[in-house]
């Protein structure tokens, strides 16, 4: 017997949450076929490119204190907007 996608979904929704999570993760893993070496090479190239951009001055870094201050200001603004709504 073969189930359609919607029948499979409906049957799965009757399972306990922890079982659904396990099934979902297994299904996702079955789709994720990576060549670890190529992923590692791609990340190394990306990191190298970003470091080069910083060293050549093509991009400018922002001090962490400034980033944190901006985030705090954004959070405060969102909170204030929610309070007014």
ZALO-322922 format. One record per residue: residue in three letters; y, x, z of N, C-alpha, C in turn. Coordinates in steps of 0.02 Angstrom, whole numbers. Atoms other than C-alpha are relative to their C-alpha. Layout:
<pts>
<pt><rest>ALA</rest><n_v>Y</n_v><n_u>X</n_u><n_w>Z</n_w><ca_v>Y</ca_v><ca_u>X</ca_u><ca_w>Z</ca_w><c_v>Y</c_v><c_u>X</c_u><c_w>Z</c_w></pt>
...
</pts>
This chain:
<pts>
<pt><rest>UNK</rest><n_v>-59</n_v><n_u>42</n_u><n_w>0</n_w><ca_v>0</ca_v><ca_u>0</ca_u><ca_w>0</ca_w><c_v>62</c_v><c_u>44</c_u><c_w>0</c_w></pt>
<pt><rest>UNK</rest><n_v>-62</n_v><n_u>-38</n_u><n_w>4</n_w><ca_v>171</ca_v><ca_u>65</ca_u><ca_w>-46</ca_w><c_v>59</c_v><c_u>-44</c_u><c_w>19</c_w></pt>
<pt><rest>UNK</rest><n_v>-59</n_v><n_u>37</n_u><n_w>-22</n_w><ca_v>334</ca_v><ca_u>12</ca_u><ca_w>35</ca_w><c_v>60</c_v><c_u>17</c_u><c_w>-43</c_w></pt>
<pt><rest>UNK</rest><n_v>-64</n_v><n_u>-14</n_u><n_w>33</n_w><ca_v>500</ca_v><ca_u>-7</ca_u><ca_w>-53</ca_w><c_v>45</c_v><c_u>34</c_u><c_w>51</c_w></pt>
<pt><rest>UNK</rest><n_v>-47</n_v><n_u>-33</n_u><n_w>-46</n_w><ca_v>647</ca_v><ca_u>88</ca_u><ca_w>21</ca_w><c_v>26</c_v><c_u>-48</c_u><c_w>52</c_w></pt>
<pt><rest>UNK</rest><n_v>-27</n_v><n_u>48</n_u><n_w>-49</n_w><ca_v>716</ca_v><ca_u>-68</ca_u><ca_w>103</ca_w><c_v>-54</c_v><c_u>-23</c_u><c_w>49</c_w></pt>
<pt><rest>UNK</rest><n_v>55</n_v><n_u>18</n_u><n_w>-45</n_w><ca_v>545</ca_v><ca_u>-115</ca_u><ca_w>174</ca_w><c_v>-13</c_v><c_u>57</c_u><c_w>49</c_w></pt>
<pt><rest>UNK</rest><n_v>9</n_v><n_u>-58</n_u><n_w>-43</n_w><ca_v>526</ca_v><ca_u>61</ca_u><ca_w>242</ca_w><c_v>55</c_v><c_u>2</c_u><c_w>53</c_w></pt>
<pt><rest>UNK</rest><n_v>-57</n_v><n_u>1</n_u><n_w>-47</n_w><ca_v>700</ca_v><ca_u>50</ca_u><ca_w>320</ca_w><c_v>-10</c_v><c_u>-53</c_u><c_w>53</c_w></pt>
<pt><rest>UNK</rest><n_v>9</n_v><n_u>55</n_u><n_w>-47</n_w><ca_v>664</ca_v><ca_u>-119</ca_u><ca_w>400</ca_w><c_v>-56</c_v><c_u>16</c_u><c_w>50</c_w></pt>
<pt><rest>UNK</rest><n_v>55</n_v><n_u>-19</n_u><n_w>-45</n_w><ca_v>499</ca_v><ca_u>-56</ca_u><ca_w>470</ca_w><c_v>23</c_v><c_u>54</c_u><c_w>49</c_w></pt>
<pt><rest>UNK</rest><n_v>-25</n_v><n_u>-54</n_u><n_w>-42</n_w><ca_v>585</ca_v><ca_u>99</ca_u><ca_w>536</ca_w><c_v>47</c_v><c_u>-25</c_u><c_w>54</c_w></pt>
<pt><rest>UNK</rest><n_v>-47</n_v><n_u>26</n_u><n_w>-50</n_w><ca_v>718</ca_v><ca_u>-3</ca_u><ca_w>625</ca_w><c_v>-35</c_v><c_u>-33</c_u><c_w>59</c_w></pt>
<pt><rest>UNK</rest><n_v>38</n_v><n_u>28</n_u><n_w>-55</n_w><ca_v>581</ca_v><ca_u>-79</ca_u><ca_w>732</ca_w><c_v>-28</c_v><c_u>54</c_u><c_w>47</c_w></pt>
<pt><rest>UNK</rest><n_v>25</n_v><n_u>-55</n_u><n_w>-41</n_w><ca_v>537</ca_v><ca_u>93</ca_u><ca_w>802</ca_w><c_v>50</c_v><c_u>16</c_u><c_w>55</c_w></pt>
<pt><rest>UNK</rest><n_v>-46</n_v><n_u>-22</n_u><n_w>-53</n_w><ca_v>610</ca_v><ca_u>160</ca_u><ca_w>965</ca_w><c_v>48</c_v><c_u>53</c_u><c_w>-28</c_w></pt>
<pt><rest>UNK</rest><n_v>-51</n_v><n_u>-47</n_u><n_w>26</n_w><ca_v>769</ca_v><ca_u>264</ca_u><ca_w>940</ca_w><c_v>-23</c_v><c_u>72</c_u><c_w>-6</c_w></pt>
<pt><rest>UNK</rest><n_v>22</n_v><n_u>-70</n_u><n_w>3</n_w><ca_v>687</ca_v><ca_u>431</ca_u><ca_w>980</ca_w><c_v>-50</c_v><c_u>12</c_u><c_w>-57</c_w></pt>
<pt><rest>UNK</rest><n_v>47</n_v><n_u>-6</n_u><n_w>55</n_w><ca_v>550</ca_v><ca_u>398</ca_u><ca_w>852</ca_w><c_v>39</c_v><c_u>-2</c_u><c_w>-66</c_w></pt>
<pt><rest>UNK</rest><n_v>-41</n_v><n_u>3</n_u><n_w>61</n_w><ca_v>679</ca_v><ca_u>347</ca_u><ca_w>720</ca_w><c_v>35</c_v><c_u>66</c_u><c_w>-13</c_w></pt>
<pt><rest>UNK</rest><n_v>-34</n_v><n_u>-64</n_u><n_w>7</n_w><ca_v>774</ca_v><ca_u>508</ca_u><ca_w>754</ca_w><c_v>-48</c_v><c_u>53</c_u><c_w>-27</c_w></pt>
<pt><rest>UNK</rest><n_v>50</n_v><n_u>-49</n_u><n_w>22</n_w><ca_v>616</ca_v><ca_u>612</ca_u><ca_w>733</ca_w><c_v>-17</c_v><c_u>-11</c_u><c_w>-73</c_w></pt>
<pt><rest>UNK</rest><n_v>17</n_v><n_u>16</n_u><n_w>70</n_w><ca_v>571</ca_v><ca_u>523</ca_u><ca_w>571</ca_w><c_v>58</c_v><c_u>20</c_u><c_w>-46</c_w></pt>
<pt><rest>UNK</rest><n_v>-59</n_v><n_u>-16</n_u><n_w>41</n_w><ca_v>749</ca_v><ca_u>542</ca_u><ca_w>504</ca_w><c_v>7</c_v><c_u>75</c_u><c_w>-9</c_w></pt>
<pt><rest>UNK</rest><n_v>-6</n_v><n_u>-73</n_u><n_w>5</n_w><ca_v>753</ca_v><ca_u>728</ca_u><ca_w>543</ca_w><c_v>-55</c_v><c_u>29</c_u><c_w>-45</c_w></pt>
<pt><rest>UNK</rest><n_v>54</n_v><n_u>-24</n_u><n_w>43</n_w><ca_v>584</ca_v><ca_u>754</ca_u><ca_w>461</ca_w><c_v>13</c_v><c_u>-15</c_u><c_w>-73</c_w></pt>
<pt><rest>UNK</rest><n_v>-16</n_v><n_u>18</n_u><n_w>69</n_w><ca_v>640</ca_v><ca_u>662</ca_u><ca_w>305</ca_w><c_v>55</c_v><c_u>45</c_u><c_w>-28</c_w></pt>
<pt><rest>UNK</rest><n_v>-54</n_v><n_u>-45</n_u><n_w>22</n_w><ca_v>800</ca_v><ca_u>765</ca_u><ca_w>296</ca_w><c_v>-27</c_v><c_u>70</c_u><c_w>-13</c_w></pt>
<pt><rest>UNK</rest><n_v>29</n_v><n_u>-67</n_u><n_w>8</n_w><ca_v>703</ca_v><ca_u>927</ca_u><ca_w>320</ca_w><c_v>-41</c_v><c_u>5</c_u><c_w>-64</c_w></pt>
<pt><rest>UNK</rest><n_v>41</n_v><n_u>-2</n_u><n_w>60</n_w><ca_v>590</ca_v><ca_u>878</ca_u><ca_w>176</ca_w><c_v>44</c_v><c_u>8</c_u><c_w>-63</c_w></pt>
<pt><rest>UNK</rest><n_v>-46</n_v><n_u>-6</n_u><n_w>57</n_w><ca_v>744</ca_v><ca_u>875</ca_u><ca_w>62</ca_w><c_v>36</c_v><c_u>67</c_u><c_w>-1</c_w></pt>
<pt><rest>UNK</rest><n_v>-38</n_v><n_u>-61</n_u><n_w>-7</n_w><ca_v>821</ca_v><ca_u>1037</ca_u><ca_w>125</ca_w><c_v>-44</c_v><c_u>61</c_u><c_w>-12</c_w></pt>
<pt><rest>UNK</rest><n_v>39</n_v><n_u>-59</n_u><n_w>18</n_w><ca_v>734</ca_v><ca_u>1176</ca_u><ca_w>33</ca_w><c_v>50</c_v><c_u>55</c_u><c_w>-18</c_w></pt>
<pt><rest>UNK</rest><n_v>-49</n_v><n_u>-54</n_u><n_w>9</n_w><ca_v>841</ca_v><ca_u>1330</ca_u><ca_w>53</ca_w><c_v>-35</c_v><c_u>67</c_u><c_w>-7</c_w></pt>
<pt><rest>UNK</rest><n_v>21</n_v><n_u>-69</n_u><n_w>4</n_w><ca_v>814</ca_v><ca_u>1508</ca_u><ca_w>3</ca_w><c_v>45</c_v><c_u>36</c_u><c_w>50</c_w></pt>
<pt><rest>UNK</rest><n_v>-40</n_v><n_u>-29</n_u><n_w>-53</n_w><ca_v>873</ca_v><ca_u>1590</ca_u><ca_w>164</ca_w><c_v>38</c_v><c_u>62</c_u><c_w>-23</c_w></pt>
<pt><rest>UNK</rest><n_v>-34</n_v><n_u>-60</n_u><n_w>24</n_w><ca_v>915</ca_v><ca_u>1753</ca_u><ca_w>75</ca_w><c_v>61</c_v><c_u>-18</c_u><c_w>-41</c_w></pt>
<pt><rest>UNK</rest><n_v>-58</n_v><n_u>18</n_u><n_w>42</n_w><ca_v>1029</ca_v><ca_u>1667</ca_u><ca_w>-51</ca_w><c_v>55</c_v><c_u>-31</c_u><c_w>42</c_w></pt>
<pt><rest>UNK</rest><n_v>-50</n_v><n_u>29</n_u><n_w>-45</n_w><ca_v>1115</ca_v><ca_u>1570</ca_u><ca_w>88</ca_w><c_v>36</c_v><c_u>56</c_u><c_w>37</c_w></pt>
<pt><rest>UNK</rest><n_v>-29</n_v><n_u>-57</n_u><n_w>-36</n_w><ca_v>1141</ca_v><ca_u>1730</ca_u><ca_w>187</ca_w><c_v>47</c_v><c_u>40</c_u><c_w>-45</c_w></pt>
<pt><rest>UNK</rest><n_v>-42</n_v><n_u>-37</n_u><n_w>47</n_w><ca_v>1210</ca_v><ca_u>1818</ca_u><ca_w>33</ca_w><c_v>65</c_v><c_u>-38</c_u><c_w>-14</c_w></pt>
<pt><rest>UNK</rest><n_v>-60</n_v><n_u>41</n_u><n_w>14</n_w><ca_v>1329</ca_v><ca_u>1673</ca_u><ca_w>-4</ca_w><c_v>48</c_v><c_u>2</c_u><c_w>59</c_w></pt>
<pt><rest>UNK</rest><n_v>-44</n_v><n_u>-3</n_u><n_w>-58</n_w><ca_v>1395</ca_v><ca_u>1673</ca_u><ca_w>174</ca_w><c_v>32</c_v><c_u>69</c_u><c_w>7</c_w></pt>
<pt><rest>UNK</rest><n_v>-27</n_v><n_u>-68</n_u><n_w>-4</n_w><ca_v>1416</ca_v><ca_u>1862</ca_u><ca_w>173</ca_w><c_v>56</c_v><c_u>9</c_u><c_w>-50</c_w></pt>
<pt><rest>UNK</rest><n_v>-52</n_v><n_u>-5</n_u><n_w>52</n_w><ca_v>1515</ca_v><ca_u>1851</ca_u><ca_w>11</ca_w><c_v>62</c_v><c_u>-40</c_u><c_w>21</c_w></pt>
<pt><rest>UNK</rest><n_v>-56</n_v><n_u>41</n_u><n_w>-22</n_w><ca_v>1623</ca_v><ca_u>1710</ca_u><ca_w>81</ca_w><c_v>39</c_v><c_u>34</c_u><c_w>57</c_w></pt>
<pt><rest>UNK</rest><n_v>-32</n_v><n_u>-35</n_u><n_w>-56</n_w><ca_v>1658</ca_v><ca_u>1805</ca_u><ca_w>242</ca_w><c_v>39</c_v><c_u>60</c_u><c_w>-25</c_w></pt>
<pt><rest>UNK</rest><n_v>-34</n_v><n_u>-58</n_u><n_w>29</n_w><ca_v>1700</ca_v><ca_u>1962</ca_u><ca_w>144</ca_w><c_v>63</c_v><c_u>-19</c_u><c_w>-36</c_w></pt>
<pt><rest>UNK</rest><n_v>-58</n_v><n_u>24</n_u><n_w>37</n_w><ca_v>1818</ca_v><ca_u>1865</ca_u><ca_w>33</ca_w><c_v>57</c_v><c_u>-20</c_u><c_w>47</c_w></pt>
<pt><rest>UNK</rest><n_v>-50</n_v><n_u>22</n_u><n_w>-49</n_w><ca_v>1907</ca_v><ca_u>1788</ca_u><ca_w>182</ca_w><c_v>32</c_v><c_u>59</c_u><c_w>36</c_w></pt>
<pt><rest>UNK</rest><n_v>-27</n_v><n_u>-60</n_u><n_w>-33</n_w><ca_v>1925</ca_v><ca_u>1956</ca_u><ca_w>270</ca_w><c_v>46</c_v><c_u>37</c_u><c_w>-48</c_w></pt>
<pt><rest>UNK</rest><n_v>-43</n_v><n_u>-33</n_u><n_w>50</n_w><ca_v>1994</ca_v><ca_u>2032</ca_u><ca_w>110</ca_w><c_v>67</c_v><c_u>-36</c_u><c_w>-7</c_w></pt>
<pt><rest>UNK</rest><n_v>-62</n_v><n_u>39</n_u><n_w>5</n_w><ca_v>2121</ca_v><ca_u>1890</ca_u><ca_w>97</ca_w><c_v>47</c_v><c_u>14</c_u><c_w>59</c_w></pt>
<pt><rest>UNK</rest><n_v>-41</n_v><n_u>-15</n_u><n_w>-60</n_w><ca_v>2180</ca_v><ca_u>1926</ca_u><ca_w>274</ca_w><c_v>28</c_v><c_u>70</c_u><c_w>-5</c_w></pt>
<pt><rest>UNK</rest><n_v>-22</n_v><n_u>-70</n_u><n_w>2</n_w><ca_v>2187</ca_v><ca_u>2114</ca_u><ca_w>250</ca_w><c_v>52</c_v><c_u>13</c_u><c_w>-54</c_w></pt>
<pt><rest>UNK</rest><n_v>-49</n_v><n_u>-10</n_u><n_w>54</n_w><ca_v>2284</ca_v><ca_u>2102</ca_u><ca_w>86</ca_w><c_v>63</c_v><c_u>-41</c_u><c_w>12</c_w></pt>
<pt><rest>UNK</rest><n_v>-59</n_v><n_u>40</n_u><n_w>-14</n_w><ca_v>2406</ca_v><ca_u>1978</ca_u><ca_w>162</ca_w><c_v>4</c_v><c_u>-63</c_u><c_w>-43</c_w></pt>
<pt><rest>UNK</rest><n_v>0</n_v><n_u>60</n_u><n_w>43</n_w><ca_v>2357</ca_v><ca_u>1841</ca_u><ca_w>39</ca_w><c_v>2</c_v><c_u>-64</c_u><c_w>42</c_w></pt>
<pt><rest>UNK</rest><n_v>-4</n_v><n_u>55</n_u><n_w>-47</n_w><ca_v>2332</ca_v><ca_u>1725</ca_u><ca_w>187</ca_w><c_v>28</c_v><c_u>27</c_u><c_w>66</c_w></pt>
<pt><rest>UNK</rest><n_v>-30</n_v><n_u>-20</n_u><n_w>-64</n_w><ca_v>2422</ca_v><ca_u>1729</ca_u><ca_w>353</ca_w><c_v>-37</c_v><c_u>-36</c_u><c_w>56</c_w></pt>
<pt><rest>UNK</rest><n_v>34</n_v><n_u>30</n_u><n_w>-57</n_w><ca_v>2332</ca_v><ca_u>1700</ca_u><ca_w>516</ca_w><c_v>52</c_v><c_u>-31</c_u><c_w>47</c_w></pt>
<pt><rest>UNK</rest><n_v>-42</n_v><n_u>33</n_u><n_w>-50</n_w><ca_v>2402</ca_v><ca_u>1590</ca_u><ca_w>654</ca_w><c_v>-27</c_v><c_u>19</c_u><c_w>68</c_w></pt>
<pt><rest>UNK</rest><n_v>23</n_v><n_u>-18</n_u><n_w>-67</n_w><ca_v>2394</ca_v><ca_u>1650</ca_u><ca_w>834</ca_w><c_v>-33</c_v><c_u>-60</c_u><c_w>34</c_w></pt>
<pt><rest>UNK</rest><n_v>38</n_v><n_u>54</n_u><n_w>-32</n_w><ca_v>2270</ca_v><ca_u>1550</ca_u><ca_w>938</ca_w><c_v>43</c_v><c_u>-43</c_u><c_w>45</c_w></pt>
<pt><rest>UNK</rest><n_v>-43</n_v><n_u>39</n_u><n_w>-44</n_w><ca_v>2404</ca_v><ca_u>1497</ca_u><ca_w>1062</ca_w><c_v>39</c_v><c_u>-52</c_u><c_w>-40</c_w></pt>
<pt><rest>UNK</rest><n_v>-37</n_v><n_u>47</n_u><n_w>42</n_w><ca_v>2502</ca_v><ca_u>1416</ca_u><ca_w>920</ca_w><c_v>-46</c_v><c_u>-55</c_u><c_w>-25</c_w></pt>
<pt><rest>UNK</rest><n_v>48</n_v><n_u>50</n_u><n_w>22</n_w><ca_v>2347</ca_v><ca_u>1329</ca_u><ca_w>854</ca_w><c_v>-14</c_v><c_u>-50</c_u><c_w>56</c_w></pt>
<pt><rest>UNK</rest><n_v>15</n_v><n_u>44</n_u><n_w>-56</n_w><ca_v>2307</ca_v><ca_u>1260</ca_u><ca_w>1026</ca_w><c_v>60</c_v><c_u>-44</c_u><c_w>16</c_w></pt>
<pt><rest>UNK</rest><n_v>-60</n_v><n_u>40</n_u><n_w>-12</n_w><ca_v>2488</ca_v><ca_u>1203</ca_u><ca_w>1049</ca_w><c_v>6</c_v><c_u>-56</c_u><c_w>-52</c_w></pt>
<pt><rest>UNK</rest><n_v>-3</n_v><n_u>51</n_u><n_w>53</n_w><ca_v>2483</ca_v><ca_u>1112</ca_u><ca_w>882</ca_w><c_v>-51</c_v><c_u>-55</c_u><c_w>12</c_w></pt>
<pt><rest>UNK</rest><n_v>52</n_v><n_u>50</n_u><n_w>-14</n_w><ca_v>2319</ca_v><ca_u>1028</ca_u><ca_w>926</ca_w><c_v>19</c_v><c_u>-45</c_u><c_w>59</c_w></pt>
<pt><rest>UNK</rest><n_v>-21</n_v><n_u>39</n_u><n_w>-58</n_w><ca_v>2387</ca_v><ca_u>974</ca_u><ca_w>1095</ca_w><c_v>55</c_v><c_u>-49</c_u><c_w>-19</c_w></pt>
<pt><rest>UNK</rest><n_v>-55</n_v><n_u>44</n_u><n_w>22</n_w><ca_v>2544</ca_v><ca_u>903</ca_u><ca_w>1013</ca_w><c_v>-27</c_v><c_u>-57</c_u><c_w>-42</c_w></pt>
<pt><rest>UNK</rest><n_v>31</n_v><n_u>52</n_u><n_w>42</n_w><ca_v>2440</ca_v><ca_u>809</ca_u><ca_w>884</ca_w><c_v>-38</c_v><c_u>-51</c_u><c_w>43</c_w></pt>
<pt><rest>UNK</rest><n_v>38</n_v><n_u>44</n_u><n_w>-45</n_w><ca_v>2327</ca_v><ca_u>740</ca_u><ca_w>1020</ca_w><c_v>47</c_v><c_u>-45</c_u><c_w>40</c_w></pt>
<pt><rest>UNK</rest><n_v>-49</n_v><n_u>39</n_u><n_w>-39</n_w><ca_v>2477</ca_v><ca_u>685</ca_u><ca_w>1124</ca_w><c_v>32</c_v><c_u>-53</c_u><c_w>-44</c_w></pt>
<pt><rest>UNK</rest><n_v>-30</n_v><n_u>49</n_u><n_w>46</n_w><ca_v>2555</ca_v><ca_u>600</ca_u><ca_w>972</ca_w><c_v>-48</c_v><c_u>-57</c_u><c_w>-15</c_w></pt>
<pt><rest>UNK</rest><n_v>50</n_v><n_u>53</n_u><n_w>12</n_w><ca_v>2393</ca_v><ca_u>506</ca_u><ca_w>934</ca_w><c_v>-7</c_v><c_u>-45</c_u><c_w>62</c_w></pt>
<pt><rest>UNK</rest><n_v>6</n_v><n_u>38</n_u><n_w>-62</n_w><ca_v>2379</ca_v><ca_u>454</ca_u><ca_w>1116</ca_w><c_v>60</c_v><c_u>-46</c_u><c_w>9</c_w></pt>
<pt><rest>UNK</rest><n_v>-61</n_v><n_u>40</n_u><n_w>-7</n_w><ca_v>2559</ca_v><ca_u>393</ca_u><ca_w>1119</ca_w><c_v>0</c_v><c_u>-58</c_u><c_w>-50</c_w></pt>
<pt><rest>UNK</rest><n_v>2</n_v><n_u>53</n_u><n_w>51</n_w><ca_v>2532</ca_v><ca_u>295</ca_u><ca_w>957</ca_w><c_v>-49</c_v><c_u>-54</c_u><c_w>21</c_w></pt>
<pt><rest>UNK</rest><n_v>49</n_v><n_u>49</n_u><n_w>-23</n_w><ca_v>2378</ca_v><ca_u>211</ca_u><ca_w>1032</ca_w><c_v>29</c_v><c_u>-42</c_u><c_w>57</c_w></pt>
<pt><rest>UNK</rest><n_v>-29</n_v><n_u>36</n_u><n_w>-56</n_w><ca_v>2476</ca_v><ca_u>165</ca_u><ca_w>1187</ca_w><c_v>51</c_v><c_u>-52</c_u><c_w>-23</c_w></pt>
<pt><rest>UNK</rest><n_v>-51</n_v><n_u>46</n_u><n_w>26</n_w><ca_v>2611</ca_v><ca_u>80</ca_u><ca_w>1082</ca_w><c_v>-32</c_v><c_u>-57</c_u><c_w>-38</c_w></pt>
<pt><rest>UNK</rest><n_v>33</n_v><n_u>52</n_u><n_w>42</n_w><ca_v>2485</ca_v><ca_u>-18</ca_u><ca_w>977</ca_w><c_v>-25</c_v><c_u>-58</c_u><c_w>40</c_w></pt>
</pts>
